[in-house]
Amino acid sequence: LTIPEGKITAIVGQSGCGKTTFLKTLNRMIEEEGGFYKGKIILDGEDIKGLSTEVLRTRIGMVFQQPIAFPYSIEKNLSYVLKYHGIREAGEIERITREYLQKARLYDEIKDQLKKSAKKLSGGQKQRLSIARAIAKNPNVYIFDDSFSALDMKTDAALRRALETKTEHTTVIIVAQRISTILHADQILVLDDGKIVGKGTHAELLKNCE
């Protein structure tokens, strides 16, 4: 399998077919020694086994199916990522935090709550906060593990449009149950029992993948 740079690759399949397991191999949450796969995973020409997990995970922005909100303020959930990248000036952190929350279609809903705990956010808001945190990392690869599932279709579509400019030069991998989310992906992988049983665009799969 080749996942091209600057393209969107989507993954679909029934529950338990291996979608999340596949994603976790990409950032070494599951190692080769665990027996889940054989062979190599190459990222930008490098075998990921030769990279430290710290270096590897700075290159990957992963949003999990179950959104993670750290137990401090909404603002700090993003600002710590910016500080990790050397952005420490308070005004700049505030500006960029606002920008990424706007891209994640969250700012207008919570702009008066930035100093309050992120734990009080709804499931859909936590998903968007996780997405904002991922794009704040400015990674080479974005991985969205069914990360739009708690959003209504209107918010889903608006968020994906907002993300297009941020992700146009990066690799995007999306697991989704909602077909509209991945309809225009450059390639869609169909998994069944841990194996790829279909690969192509949506139109191609309609013709040749049972």
C-alpha positions in Angstrom: 0.0 0.0 0.0 1.2 3.5 -0.9 -0.4 6.5 0.7 0.6 9.5 -1.4 1.7 12.9 0.0 -0.8 15.7 -0.4 -3.7 13.3 -0.9 -6.7 12.1 1.1 -6.9 8.4 1.8 -10.0 7.0 3.5 -10.6 3.7 5.2 -13.9 2.0 5.5 -15.1 -1.4 6.8 -17.2 -3.1 9.4 -16.6 -2.8 13.1 -13.6 -5.0 14.1 -12.2 -5.2 10.6 -8.9 -3.6 11.7 -9.2 0.1 10.9 -8.0 1.5 14.2 -5.4 -1.3 14.6 -4.0 -0.2 11.2 -3.9 3.4 12.2 -2.1 2.6 15.5 0.7 0.8 13.6 1.5 4.1 11.9 2.5 5.9 15.0 3.9 2.8 16.8 1.1 2.4 19.3 1.2 -1.1 18.0 4.7 -2.5 17.3 5.7 -5.0 14.6 6.9 -7.4 17.4 3.3 -7.7 18.6 2.6 -9.9 15.6 0.0 -7.5 14.0 1.9 -7.0 10.8 5.0 -8.1 8.9 7.2 -6.0 6.7 8.0 -2.3 6.9 6.2 1.0 7.3 8.1 3.8 5.5 7.4 7.5 6.2 9.1 10.0 3.9 11.7 7.3 3.0 12.5 6.3 6.6 11.5 3.0 8.3 9.5 4.2 11.3 11.3 1.6 13.5 14.4 3.8 13.1 12.6 6.8 14.5 12.0 7.6 18.2 8.4 7.6 19.1 8.8 11.3 20.0 10.1 12.3 16.6 7.6 10.1 14.8 4.6 11.5 16.7 5.7 15.1 16.0 5.2 14.3 12.4 1.7 12.8 12.9 -1.4 14.6 14.1 -3.8 11.9 15.2 -7.4 12.5 16.4 -8.8 9.4 18.1 -12.3 8.1 17.8 -12.9 8.9 21.5 -11.8 12.5 21.8 -9.3 13.5 24.5 -9.7 16.6 26.5 -6.9 17.2 29.0 -8.1 18.2 32.5 -7.3 21.9 32.2 -8.6 24.9 30.4 -9.7 24.9 26.8 -7.1 27.4 26.0 -4.3 25.4 27.6 -5.4 22.3 25.7 -4.0 24.1 22.6 -1.4 26.4 24.0 0.9 23.6 25.3 1.2 22.3 21.7 2.2 25.8 20.5 4.8 26.1 23.3 6.2 22.7 22.2 6.9 24.3 18.8 8.7 27.3 20.4 5.8 29.8 20.3 5.8 31.3 23.8 4.7 35.0 23.4 1.3 35.3 25.1 -0.3 37.4 22.4 0.8 35.1 19.6 -0.4 32.1 21.5 -3.8 33.7 22.0 -4.0 34.7 18.3 -3.1 31.2 17.0 -5.3 29.5 19.5 -8.3 31.5 18.3 -7.3 30.8 14.6 -7.2 27.0 15.1 -10.5 27.0 17.1 -12.1 28.9 14.3 -10.8 26.4 11.8 -12.2 23.6 13.9 -15.6 25.4 13.9 -15.5 25.7 17.7 -14.5 29.2 18.6 -17.9 30.9 18.3 -19.5 28.4 20.6 -16.9 28.6 23.4 -15.1 32.0 23.1 -16.4 33.0 26.5 -15.2 29.8 28.1 -11.6 29.6 27.1 -10.4 29.7 30.7 -12.8 27.0 31.8 -12.2 23.3 32.0 -12.3 21.4 28.7 -13.9 18.5 30.5 -17.2 20.3 30.4 -17.4 20.3 26.6 -19.9 18.1 24.8 -18.7 15.1 22.8 -18.8 17.0 19.5 -17.0 20.0 21.0 -14.3 17.7 22.4 -13.9 16.2 18.9 -13.4 19.6 17.4 -11.0 20.6 20.2 -8.9 17.5 19.4 -8.9 18.4 15.7 -7.8 21.9 16.6 -5.0 20.5 18.7 -3.9 18.2 15.9 -3.6 21.0 13.3 -1.8 23.2 15.8 1.0 20.6 15.7 1.5 21.4 12.0 2.3 17.7 11.2 3.3 15.9 8.0 0.4 13.5 8.3 -3.1 13.9 9.7 -5.0 10.8 10.9 -8.7 11.2 11.7 -10.1 8.0 13.3 -13.8 8.5 12.8 -13.2 11.9 14.3 -16.3 13.5 12.7 -18.9 11.0 14.0 -20.3 13.2 16.8 -20.9 16.2 14.4 -24.0 16.9 12.5 -23.7 16.8 8.7 -23.7 20.6 8.3 -20.9 21.0 10.9 -19.0 18.1 9.4 -19.1 19.6 5.9 -18.1 23.1 7.2 -15.2 21.8 9.2 -13.8 19.7 6.3 -14.0 22.8 4.1 -12.1 24.8 6.7 -9.5 22.1 7.0 -8.8 22.0 3.2 -6.4 24.9 3.2 -4.6 23.7 6.3 -4.1 20.1 4.9 -3.7 20.7 1.2 0.1 20.0 1.3 0.0 17.2 3.8 -1.1 13.5 3.9 -4.6 12.9 5.3 -5.9 9.5 6.4 -9.6 9.4 7.4 -11.6 6.5 8.9 -15.3 7.2 8.6 -18.6 5.6 8.8 -20.4 8.4 7.1 -19.9 8.1 3.3 -20.4 11.8 2.7 -17.3 12.5 4.8 -15.0 10.5 2.4 -16.9 10.7 -0.8 -14.2 12.9 -2.5 -11.1 11.1 -1.1 -8.3 10.4 -3.6 -8.4 6.8 -2.7 -10.6 4.7 -0.4 -9.5 1.4 1.2 -12.1 -1.2 2.1 -10.9 -3.5 4.9 -12.4 -6.8 5.8 -10.9 -9.1 8.5 -7.6 -7.2 8.5 -7.1 -7.3 4.7 -7.6 -4.8 2.0 -10.4 -6.1 -0.2 -11.0 -3.0 -2.3 -9.0 0.1 -3.3 -10.0 3.1 -5.5 -12.2 6.1 -5.7 -15.8 6.1 -4.6 -17.0 5.7 -8.2 -14.5 2.9 -8.9 -15.5 1.0 -5.8 -19.2 1.2 -6.6 -18.3 -0.7 -9.9 -15.8 -3.3 -8.7 -16.0 -3.8 -4.9 -18.8 -6.0 -3.7 
